[in-house]
Amino acid sequence: MKKLVLILLLAIFTLPMAAQDYQAPPVKLSKDMVRVDGKSYYAHVAADKQTLYSISKAYGVTLADIYAANRTLDLENNGLKTGQVLLIPAAPQAAGKEETPSQASADSTIDKRALFPGLKGIFSKIFKPDGGSDGGSGDGSRDKDVTLASSDSTFTEEEIPGTIEVAVLLPFTSKGKPDSKSEDFYAGILLAAKDLGGKGMNINLHTYDIGSGGISQSMLSSADVIIGPLSQDEVSRAVSASPRGKYVISPLEPKTAAMADSMRVVHAPTPANEQSYDAVRWALSDMAPGDSLVVIRENGKTPTGGAAAVLAALSSSGRHYSVITYGLLEGTRVQPRFAARASRNGTTRYLIASENESFVNDAVRNINLMAFKRNDVVLYGPSRLRTFNTIETENLHKVSTHICASYHIDYSNPEVKKFVLAYRALFGSEPNSFAFHGYDTMSYFATMCSRYGRNWFRKLPDAGWRGLQTDFGFDEPGWHKGQVNKAVRRVIYTPDFQITVQ
């Protein structure tokens, strides 16, 4: 007992001495400012051995303030990790002049646009097409109609700009309400611009809220890269307003793919039919001696969309395949037909040529029964397969489904993790598909301009790109005036319930 008391006394008298020798690491105040939900914050990166207490003292805020500003990080339960980005509330005098109520109402989507005054070399004001601006330069000079000089109409490949001028045309407001799709897409663009700036690329970002006005030549006259708008009609107007030799990047609208044949449009999202074409190519490339290729069709239905694309791709390939045609009400009674067309000593590779969710679900169940009977099976198809509510994900795994998708996010990718953490810190929410697509679109096309100059369009077929969610790959322009992205991401649902990207 005396020994225990002695040990405790030694511990008590030793602790103050150790505390006097320990020097807490200094906290370097961040100069990077962000805005979230109309409030100003410092973006502080936690260094080794820093504590929430030392950070709070350095910035002159309370621990409660830090907890409240970083709810998505759950600091109270998970603690602080080195390299973690914290939002630190900024005092009004440090953050700059606060918005007046009139300013806030004029900029109703400020929570997602999160203007970044701390982004070096990036101009991120949002202009109103009518000559005003949300925090813009104030002179409205960019919104006045101008006559384009002949020297502005074409560019040579050697003209690599020292600063890349990017025009972003998005409908941030629709009928007086914020447009969440545009906000999320733009948030991704801003993060991409920040990262590119960190790599030494100089970018001027000129953003226009076209939801409150039209599109004029003055918006696009100096732009090296034009991103947006979102709708087919607005993309057409943007092409008409842009100088000869410049191209409008349509980021989200599926209908603009057809416009690339006759207009200066770069269609960024991969069309759905390309997924079906690639599913056929994938199945044919996987064929080995002894394998069977089987197409499943619905009786009495004329194939349309992706189903028609599957049949067209198979027909043009000249390769042999067999067909199972049956009606939805036949159900599992068609199993003998599946067995008759299955490979005896190889893999049976299936393609479903139907857009009918109920039929596709039934076909997947029949393929699953073949797998249950110890047949080696693989199903190939577009991303729609994984979006049908009636198809159980478990069945997709059991039949080794190979998905050809325009978009797919691998959350185990370190770059994806980095993006998610940065997005959480800056916006206080999780990035969705639109945010990822904005990041990838900005990253790819700004990099193309940086590498190949203002005539970057002609180099698209030579430079593929693998983004966080979206890949880019283009064909030779040929007789087309524009270009359509053909890149497809191949995703495999394995029988051991893993999802891998090829």
Helices and strands as residue ranges (DSSP letters): H 2-21, E 33-36, E 39-45, H 52-59, H 63-69, G 71-73, H 75-78, E 85-89, H 92-95, H 101-106, H 110-113, E 126-127, E 133-134, G 141-143, G 150-152, E 164-170, E 173-174, E 177-178, H 180-198, E 203-209, G 210-212, H 217-220, E 225-227, H 232-241, E 248-250, G 254-261, E 265-267, H 272-286, E 292-298, H 305-317, E 322-326, G 328-334, H 335-341, E 348-353, H 357-372, E 377-382, G 383-386, H 393-398, E 402-405, H 414-427, H 433-452, G 453-462, E 465-466, E 471-472, E 483-484, E 489-493, E 499-501
